[in-house]
Amino acid sequence: MKNLKVLAFTHKHVELKDLGNLVICNEDLESRLINLKHSLDIPEIFYIGTCNRVEFVFYGAHELTHEFIADFMGKLNFCVPQERLQCYLGQVNKYEGMDALNHLLRMSCSLESLVVGEKEILAQVRRAYDRCREAGFTGDFLRLMMDRLVKTAKEVYTYTKISRNPISVVSLAYRKLRELKLVENPRIVIIGSGETNQNLAKYFQKNQKAKFVIFNRTIENAKALAEELNAEAYPLADIDQYKEGFDILITCTGAPTSIIDNTLYQSLLNGETDKKIIIDLAVPNDIDAEVLQNIPIHYIEVSSLQAIAEKNIQERYSELESA
């Protein structure tokens, strides 16, 4: 167990807008981890990236010195200035051995989450592990560790009240949305068909009628979600051709930079001038800052949900000792 290591960057020590610089998109993950694994002779590794954490879990005899961590981060080729990278090195949490295992157990049980008690983190960890396992980055050690994480997390959710009346970032976003005055049968444009957008769309579908349109890089995934929502699906590359307008824009992609600039946003408006609602749960944000500066918008993002999340943590704090 002493060779289990974790390097963690989380919402507790890194601003969410800065955390986005460390997110590795799916298209780049394999090549960057191959380079890291071979360069530093790491036998097993996987990467976890969510809206409030970026973590590297690996097995190896390496000592987590400042020099090693600097070399580790440097070989991942993050597109940030050297001085910014140095700041990240001062914000990293490092865990070894049993401390690493305990951290991963707490994380998988959502005790380290922005929203204590949400169950999405366990599914996110499992998907992150599976992606790296399928790429050949993991072995028997991390497989056995994952088995233990899943078993423990399921026991915590089953035998404590931590997930009673479950609250997630998605449900907090929907709660915030409900405080706004929504038009009847709103036109909703969804960008990205991942779990976050799937869950948010299901909240809408359950509580009110809406007309959905889905855009996604992979059209097959867009069609799968569109079928559930009785919606239209299009490739993301065609979004600049969309001229039907919208009332609510929901976006959550794994893009390393913003994908909706002022020009594209004006195109999506198609001449409409009423105040729109944007739910941007991507880290880094999918909406360019210029859009927010120039146009009146009701804007809901992950960082704006932190105050609500903190209240939730206080309500559930008594359950932490039970877990």
C-alpha positions in Angstrom: 0.0 0.0 0.0 3.0 2.4 0.6 3.4 2.8 -3.2 -0.1 4.2 -3.7 0.2 7.9 -4.5 -2.3 10.7 -5.2 -1.7 14.3 -6.4 -4.9 16.3 -6.0 -6.0 19.7 -7.0 -9.5 20.5 -5.6 -12.0 23.3 -5.1 -10.8 23.6 -1.5 -7.4 25.0 -2.5 -7.7 26.1 -6.2 -10.2 28.6 -7.6 -12.6 26.8 -10.0 -11.6 29.1 -12.9 -8.0 28.2 -12.3 -8.7 24.5 -11.9 -10.0 24.4 -15.5 -6.4 24.9 -16.7 -5.6 21.5 -15.4 -8.4 19.6 -17.0 -7.3 17.1 -19.7 -9.8 16.6 -22.5 -10.6 13.0 -23.5 -9.0 13.5 -26.9 -5.6 14.3 -25.3 -5.7 12.1 -22.3 -4.1 8.9 -23.7 -1.2 10.6 -25.4 -0.4 12.8 -22.4 -0.5 9.9 -19.9 1.6 7.7 -22.2 4.3 10.3 -22.2 4.1 10.8 -18.4 4.0 7.0 -17.7 7.0 6.2 -19.8 9.1 9.3 -18.9 8.7 8.7 -15.1 8.5 4.9 -15.2 5.1 4.8 -13.5 3.7 1.3 -13.5 0.0 2.2 -13.1 -1.9 5.5 -13.3 -5.3 7.0 -13.8 -6.7 10.5 -14.0 -9.8 12.0 -12.5 -11.2 15.3 -13.7 -14.6 16.7 -12.5 -16.1 20.1 -12.1 -14.3 20.6 -8.8 -11.2 18.4 -8.8 -8.3 17.1 -10.9 -6.5 14.2 -9.4 -3.7 11.8 -10.5 -3.8 8.4 -8.8 -0.8 6.1 -9.4 1.2 3.2 -8.2 5.0 3.6 -7.9 8.0 3.8 -5.6 8.5 7.5 -6.3 9.0 10.0 -3.5 6.6 12.9 -3.7 9.2 15.6 -3.5 8.7 19.1 -4.8 11.1 18.3 -7.6 9.3 15.1 -8.6 5.9 16.8 -8.6 7.3 19.7 -10.7 8.7 17.2 -13.2 5.4 15.3 -13.1 3.3 18.4 -13.9 5.8 19.6 -16.5 5.6 16.4 -18.5 1.8 16.8 -18.8 2.4 19.9 -21.0 -0.3 22.1 -19.5 -0.7 25.3 -21.6 0.0 27.7 -18.7 2.9 30.1 -18.0 5.7 28.7 -15.9 4.8 31.1 -13.0 1.2 29.9 -13.0 2.4 26.3 -12.9 4.5 27.2 -9.9 1.4 28.4 -8.2 -0.3 25.1 -8.8 2.6 23.3 -7.2 1.9 25.3 -4.1 -1.8 24.3 -4.1 -1.4 20.5 -4.7 -2.4 18.1 -2.0 -0.2 15.0 -2.0 -1.1 11.7 -0.4 0.9 8.4 0.1 0.1 5.0 1.4 -2.8 4.7 3.7 -3.3 8.5 3.6 -3.8 8.1 -0.1 -6.3 5.3 0.3 -8.2 7.2 3.0 -8.4 10.3 0.7 -9.7 8.2 -2.2 -12.3 6.5 0.1 -13.5 9.9 1.4 -13.6 11.3 -2.2 -15.6 8.3 -3.5 -18.1 8.6 -0.6 -18.5 12.3 -1.5 -17.1 13.5 1.8 -14.6 15.7 -0.1 -17.2 16.9 -2.7 -18.4 20.4 -3.2 -21.8 19.0 -2.3 -21.5 16.4 0.5 -23.8 13.4 -0.1 -24.0 13.6 -3.9 -23.5 10.2 -5.6 -22.2 11.4 -8.9 -18.6 11.3 -7.8 -18.5 7.5 -7.5 -19.7 7.1 -11.0 -17.2 9.7 -12.2 -14.3 7.9 -10.5 -15.4 4.6 -11.9 -15.6 6.0 -15.5 -12.2 7.7 -15.1 -10.7 4.4 -13.9 -12.4 2.4 -16.7 -11.1 4.8 -19.4 -7.5 4.4 -18.2 -7.9 0.7 -17.7 -9.1 0.3 -21.3 -6.1 2.3 -22.5 -3.8 -0.1 -20.6 -2.6 2.4 -17.9 -3.7 0.4 -14.9 -3.0 -3.1 -13.5 -3.9 -5.4 -10.6 -3.0 -3.0 -7.9 -5.3 -0.2 -9.0 -8.0 -2.8 -9.9 -8.0 -4.1 -6.3 -8.0 -0.6 -5.0 -11.0 0.4 -7.1 -12.9 -2.7 -5.9 -12.4 -1.5 -2.4 -13.4 2.0 -3.1 -16.7 0.9 -4.8 -17.6 -1.5 -2.0 -16.9 1.0 0.8 -18.8 3.9 -1.0 -21.9 1.7 -1.5 -21.8 0.7 2.2 -21.6 4.4 3.2 -24.5 5.4 1.0 -26.6 2.4 2.2 -26.0 2.6 6.0 -25.8 6.3 6.7 -28.1 9.2 6.0 -25.5 11.1 4.0 -27.4 10.8 0.7 -30.9 11.3 2.1 -32.7 13.9 0.0 -29.7 13.8 -2.3 -28.3 17.1 -3.6 -25.9 17.5 -6.4 -24.4 20.3 -8.4 -27.0 19.5 -11.0 -29.9 19.8 -8.5 -28.4 23.0 -7.1 -28.3 24.5 -10.6 -31.9 23.5 -11.2 -32.9 25.0 -7.8 -31.2 28.2 -8.8 -33.0 28.1 -12.2 -36.4 27.7 -10.5 -35.9 31.0 -8.7 -36.0 32.7 -12.1 -39.2 33.4 -14.1 -39.3 30.8 -16.8 -41.4 31.1 -19.9 -43.9 28.3 -20.6 -42.6 25.4 -22.7 -39.1 27.0 -23.0 -36.7 26.3 -25.9 -33.6 24.7 -24.4 -30.4 24.3 -26.3 -28.1 21.7 -24.7 -24.4 21.6 -25.6 -22.7 18.3 -24.6 -24.4 15.0 -23.9 -22.5 13.9 -20.8 -23.9 12.8 -17.5 -24.2 16.3 -16.1 -26.4 17.5 -19.0 -28.3 14.3 -19.1 -29.3 14.7 -15.4 -30.2 18.4 -15.8 -32.4 17.6 -18.8 -34.1 14.9 -16.8 -34.9 17.4 -14.1 -36.6 19.6 -16.7 -38.4 16.7 -18.3 -39.8 15.6 -14.9 -41.0 19.0 -13.8 -42.1 20.9 -16.9 -42.6 20.8 -20.6 -39.7 22.0 -22.8 -38.5 21.8 -26.3 -34.9 20.5 -26.5 -32.2 20.7 -29.1 -28.9 18.8 -28.5 -25.5 19.6 -29.9 -22.5 17.3 -29.3 -19.1 16.6 -30.8 -20.1 12.9 -31.3 -23.5 12.9 -33.1 -24.2 9.3 -31.9 -24.2 10.5 -28.2 -26.3 13.5 -29.1 -28.9 11.2 -30.8 -29.0 8.9 -27.7 -29.9 11.8 -25.4 -32.2 13.3 -28.0 -34.2 10.0 -28.2 -34.8 10.2 -24.4 -35.9 13.8 -24.6 -37.9 13.6 -27.9 -35.5 16.2 -29.2 -33.5 17.1 -32.3 -29.7 16.3 -32.4 -26.9 17.9 -34.3 -23.1 17.8 -34.4 -21.5 20.6 -32.5 -19.6 21.6 -35.6 -23.0 22.8 -37.0 -24.1 25.0 -34.1 -23.3 28.2 -36.0 -26.0 27.2 -38.5 -28.7 27.0 -35.8 -31.2 29.8 -36.2 -34.2 28.8 -34.0 -33.3 30.9 -31.0 -33.5 29.7 -27.4 -34.7 30.6 -23.9 -32.3 28.5 -21.9 -28.8 27.4 -22.9 -27.3 24.5 -21.0 -23.6 23.7 -21.6 -21.1 21.3 -20.1 -18.3 20.0 -22.3 -14.8 18.8 -21.6 -13.3 21.5 -23.8 -10.0 22.9 -22.5 -11.1 26.5 -23.4 -14.4 28.3 -23.9 -16.4 27.2 -26.9 -19.0 30.0 -27.2 -17.6 33.4 -28.0 -19.5 36.6 -28.6 -19.8 36.0 -32.4 -21.3 32.5 -31.9 -23.6 33.7 -29.1 -25.0 36.5 -31.3 -25.6 33.9 -34.0 -27.5 31.7 -31.5 -29.6 34.6 -30.4 -30.7 35.1 -34.1 -31.8 38.7 -33.4 -33.7 38.0 -30.1 -33.1 40.7 -27.5 -34.8 39.3 -24.3 -32.6 38.3 -21.4 -31.5 34.7 -21.7 -30.6 32.0 -19.1 -27.3 30.2 -19.3 -26.4 27.2 -17.2 -22.7 26.6 -17.6 -21.5 23.7 -15.5 -18.2 23.2 -17.4 -14.8 23.7 -15.8 -13.3 25.6 -17.4 -16.4 27.6 -18.4 -17.8 27.0 -21.9 -19.0 30.6 -22.2 -16.3 33.2 -23.0 -16.0 36.0 -20.5 -16.7 38.5 -23.3 -20.2 37.3 -23.7 -20.9 37.9 -20.0 -19.4 41.4 -20.1 -21.3 42.6 -23.1 -24.8 41.0 -22.9 -27.4 40.9 -20.0 -27.7 37.2 -19.0 -29.0 35.2 -16.1 -25.8 33.2 -15.6 -25.5 30.0 -13.5 -22.0 28.5 -13.1 -20.4 26.0 -10.8 -18.6 28.7 -8.7 -21.9 30.5 -8.1 -23.3 27.4 -6.5 -20.6 27.1 -3.9 -22.5 29.3 -1.3 -25.5 27.0 -1.6 -23.2 24.0 -1.3 -21.7 25.3 1.9 -25.1 25.4 3.5 -25.6 21.9 2.4 -22.3 20.8 4.0 -23.4 22.3 7.4 -26.7 20.5 7.2 -24.9 17.2 6.7 -21.9 17.7 8.8 -23.2 15.4 11.6 -23.2 12.5 9.1 -19.5 12.7 8.4 -18.5 10.9 11.6 -21.0 8.2 10.9 -19.3 7.6 7.6 
